[in-house]
Structure formats: C-alpha cells, structure tokens
Amino acid sequence: MDEIFQVTAEERGGVPVVRAAGEVDVSTAPMLRDKLLELPADAARVIVDLSEVTFLDSTGLGVLVAGQKRVRGTAAPEEVSGRGLDLVVTRPQIMKVLEVTGLTSIFSIYPSLEEALSS
Amino acid sequence: MTLPAGVQGHDDDTVLLSLPAQPELWSLARMTARGIATRLDFELEEVEDLALAIDELCSSCASGFPASSRMELSYRWTDHTIEVACILEPRGGKEGAAMHAVEPLGDAGTPTGDLSVDELSARILDALVDEHGIAPAGGHGRSAWLRKRGHLDR
C-alpha cells in the first residue's frame, strides 16, 4: 500500500521544497521525516508543499512540528523571523486538521507554492 | 467481541473488521468508515472527519503494542450515527517492535512547547467526533471507541 504516498525534494530559488502527495499517516510519515532530514541542516527556510496530500494524521503533524523545530534550531527569538518550515496547503481538510490542533500558529501557511516562494 | 460501555447497536447494522495491528493496514479501517458514512448520507467533510478519527482511534489503541497484535474493529450505526469500537489483543510478546513510538517533539519553551503526537491525536478526536473514550481491555489489551453523528442527526 506504499503507492499511496510519494515525497520528493528540489530546490527553488535557493529554498528547499519538499513535495508530498497522497496519504500521510503513521506508516508513511517516516518517509516524509526522512526526506526532511536529508535537507541541509543549516537551511534557514524550508517549504513543504502539501497541496497534493489527501490525508494527514497526528503522526504526520508530528513530523512537521519536529521539522519546524529543526529548521528554527537554536536561533534566538529575535532571529526566528524569516526562519522556519512553511507549508503550502490547498485542501480544506488538511487546513482543518492544522486548525483543530492549533498548529496554524506555528507555521506560515500559503495557498500556493508560488506565493510561498515570493513571500 | 465485547464492546466497551457506551457502544451499542444491532447485529444487522454492524460491520466487523479484524486485522493485524500494522499501520500500513489502517487505511482499510479508514476505507470501511468512508463506505459506511457515505451510505448514511454523511456529507463529504463528515466522511473525511470520520476517516481521520478512525485513524487516530487505531493509533491510540495500538500505541505501545507489538505490530503482531490483533485489532478488532466494529462499526455499528443507526440512521445517522456511527459508533466504532477498536479492541486490541496483544500478541507476539516482546519480539515485535513497539507500535507507533512517539518521539518528543520539542522542549518546553520552544515554539512547539511539549506538544506530543498523543496530544495532537487527542485534539483531533475532541474536535471531529461527538464522543470518544479509551480503556484497558481483557488480556492486557486496550479498547477505544468513538461516536459520530451526521448532520441529519443534529
């Protein structure tokens, strides 16, 4: 059943972009985590494009939260601005999961990859 | 299968699903929920909410148990309400890898605080279903259940 999830990484304008597609659950979330861990440890900003993700559970959310913490690293609070793991979310169901868990406050969320890249 | 208190139904409105407690198979539990909810005229958003809730139910029920354990899910429904119970029967002893080990996501004081996957899962269940619960089950297992009403039952 692994065919229901795919994850790739590329660089766009100097920013690492991870694209996920399919269902992110307890069995596929490790693939997303591993892809995030492959990125340069000193990347100041990472974009995770979830526009093709059709399902996201608490395990997937946990990977994203851990990724946010890794990117922000040990930066002082005044240095956090501009650093971080940003999300591209287009599907209402995925946005709803972020909202009900209160995670919209820790991610910058964009409606398209283009808007995320231009911000 | 003995259901936890609060889960009731009739045999002719019941689907039983028995599967190994392997995360890659939980999509079957979600698929079953989607099928039943669709038949009950749940709206698309409600169907997807239920599917996510079922996933969290399986996760919370199996957390910490070997993947060789068995999960028994029962889906029972009335006109516009679905009740799902999950009972985990431990099998395989210590040789099986512990299921769904949850790594800490952050230290207190970071932007993520001490938020854990378990806490995220609880928030999801609180938000998406009308009632849910979890309790020890016989044979050192665990049971968890949820109830979700469709919009026509509100």
Interface residues (C-beta under 8 A of the other chain):
Chain A: M1 D2 I4 E23 D25 V26 S27 F55 D57 S58 T59 L61 G62 V65 A66 Q68 K69 R72 V80 P92 Q93 K96 V97 V100 T101 G102 L103 I106
Chain B: Q22 P23 E24 L25 W26 S27 R30 E45 E48 D49 A51 L52 D55 E56 S59 H100 V102 E103 L105 G106 T110 P111 T112 L115 S116 V117 D118 L120 S121 R123 I124 D126 A127 L128
